[in-house]
Amino acid sequence: MTRKQRRFTLIGSAGAVLALALGLILFALNDQIVFFQSPSDIASQQIPEGQRIRLGGLVEDGSVERSDDANVKFRVTDTAHSVAVTYQGILPDLFREGQGVVTEGVLTPSGIFVADSVLAKHDENYMPKEVAEALKDQGHWQGGEGAAN
């Protein structure tokens, strides 16, 4: 084996190892990727059962129902469509009707979103960028030029 052949073999082997490592990393992270969806996106798309998504929009007025066991039901809307959400746990202090919210969880076959985390805005100017963009697309964004961070 000449020197040139050994160099090509070494470079090819290193490239194969790097490609394998990249493939394993992408495979491992596949379960961690969560896509943002608005209620209109959910109404127009078929979300695979069990796929984790982030649902964002406004908490629909008059939709919050609390039970004794810290179970909360509410609806998230982008003013065009709305999705029923159930959440078991303590909500953020700033959670209320008519405010921006991002929930993370899975959509059941019956169309109810089961959230395992709920994020609410932290001041009067903040709304998650994805939610603000979805509301701008619907023509219902009342804020400034963009979402504040």
GITATA-V828892 format. One record per residue. N is the residue number from 1. RES is the residue in three letters. PHI is phi in whole degrees, 0 to 359 (NA if undefined). OMEGA is omega in degrees with one decimal (none if undefined). Layout:
N&RES&PHI&OMEGA, N&RES&PHI&OMEGA
This chain:
1&MET&NA&-178.2, 2&THR&281&-179.7, 3&ARG&297&179.9, 4&LYS&294&178.5, 5&GLN&294&177.8, 6&ARG&297&179.1, 7&ARG&296&178.1, 8&PHE&295&177.4, 9&THR&296&179.2, 10&LEU&295&179.3, 11&ILE&294&178.5, 12&GLY&296&178.1, 13&SER&296&178.8, 14&ALA&297&177.6, 15&GLY&296&178.8, 16&ALA&295&178.4, 17&VAL&296&178.3, 18&LEU&296&178.5, 19&ALA&296&177.7, 20&LEU&296&178.8, 21&ALA&297&178.0, 22&LEU&298&177.8, 23&GLY&298&178.3, 24&LEU&294&178.6, 25&ILE&295&179.5, 26&LEU&296&177.9, 27&PHE&295&-179.8, 28&ALA&293&-178.4, 29&LEU&278&-177.0, 30&ASN&303&-179.9, 31&ASP&284&-176.3, 32&GLN&267&-177.9, 33&ILE&283&-179.8, 34&VAL&236&-177.8, 35&PHE&265&177.5, 36&PHE&275&177.8, 37&GLN&225&171.2, 38&SER&263&177.1, 39&PRO&304&176.9, 40&SER&295&176.7, 41&ASP&297&-179.6, 42&ILE&294&179.2, 43&ALA&293&-175.6, 44&SER&264&-176.5, 45&GLN&240&172.5, 46&GLN&264&178.3, 47&ILE&273&179.1, 48&PRO&299&-179.5, 49&GLU&298&178.7, 50&GLY&88&178.9, 51&GLN&284&178.1, 52&ARG&285&176.8, 53&ILE&221&170.8, 54&ARG&253&178.4, 55&LEU&253&-178.6, 56&GLY&229&178.5, 57&GLY&166&179.0, 58&LEU&254&174.0, 59&VAL&287&-176.1, 60&GLU&294&179.3, 61&ASP&299&177.7, 62&GLY&76&-174.9, 63&SER&255&-174.9, 64&VAL&280&176.6, 65&GLU&234&-180.0, 66&ARG&253&175.3, 67&SER&244&-175.9, 68&ASP&292&-174.8, 69&ASP&266&178.2, 70&ALA&63&175.0, 71&ASN&267&-177.3, 72&VAL&237&173.8, 73&LYS&240&177.0, 74&PHE&203&179.1, 75&ARG&241&175.4, 76&VAL&253&-176.6, 77&THR&229&168.8, 78&ASP&244&-179.5, 79&THR&75&174.8, 80&ALA&260&178.8, 81&HIS&225&175.0, 82&SER&221&-178.7, 83&VAL&231&176.6, 84&ALA&285&-177.5, 85&VAL&233&169.7, 86&THR&242&-178.6, 87&TYR&217&177.5, 88&GLN&252&179.2, 89&GLY&149&-178.5, 90&ILE&268&179.8, 91&LEU&280&174.4, 92&PRO&301&-178.6, 93&ASP&302&-176.0, 94&LEU&271&177.6, 95&PHE&288&175.4, 96&ARG&197&-178.0, 97&GLU&293&178.0, 98&GLY&83&-178.1, 99&GLN&253&179.1, 100&GLY&290&-179.1, 101&VAL&210&171.9, 102&VAL&233&178.7, 103&THR&244&179.2, 104&GLU&234&-179.7, 105&GLY&172&-177.6, 106&VAL&231&177.9, 107&LEU&264&179.1, 108&THR&279&177.8, 109&PRO&300&-179.8, 110&SER&278&176.4, 111&GLY&92&177.4, 112&ILE&265&-179.6, 113&PHE&269&178.3, 114&VAL&261&-175.7, 115&ALA&268&172.0, 116&ASP&248&171.5, 117&SER&210&179.8, 118&VAL&229&177.9, 119&LEU&244&179.0, 120&ALA&245&-179.9, 121&LYS&297&-177.7, 122&HIS&251&170.3, 123&ASP&203&-172.1, 124&GLU&289&-177.1, 125&ASN&256&-172.6, 126&TYR&270&167.3, 127&MET&210&179.3, 128&PRO&307&-174.2, 129&LYS&305&-178.2, 130&GLU&295&-180.0, 131&VAL&293&179.6, 132&ALA&300&179.6, 133&GLU&294&178.6, 134&ALA&295&179.2, 135&LEU&289&175.6, 136&LYS&297&179.3, 137&ASP&299&178.9, 138&GLN&277&-179.2, 139&GLY&81&-176.5, 140&HIS&243&-179.1, 141&TRP&282&-176.7, 142&GLN&260&-173.1, 143&GLY&280&-179.1, 144&GLY&284&-176.6, 145&GLU&295&-179.0, 146&GLY&208&178.7, 147&ALA&284&178.0, 148&ALA&279&178.5, 149&ASN&253&none
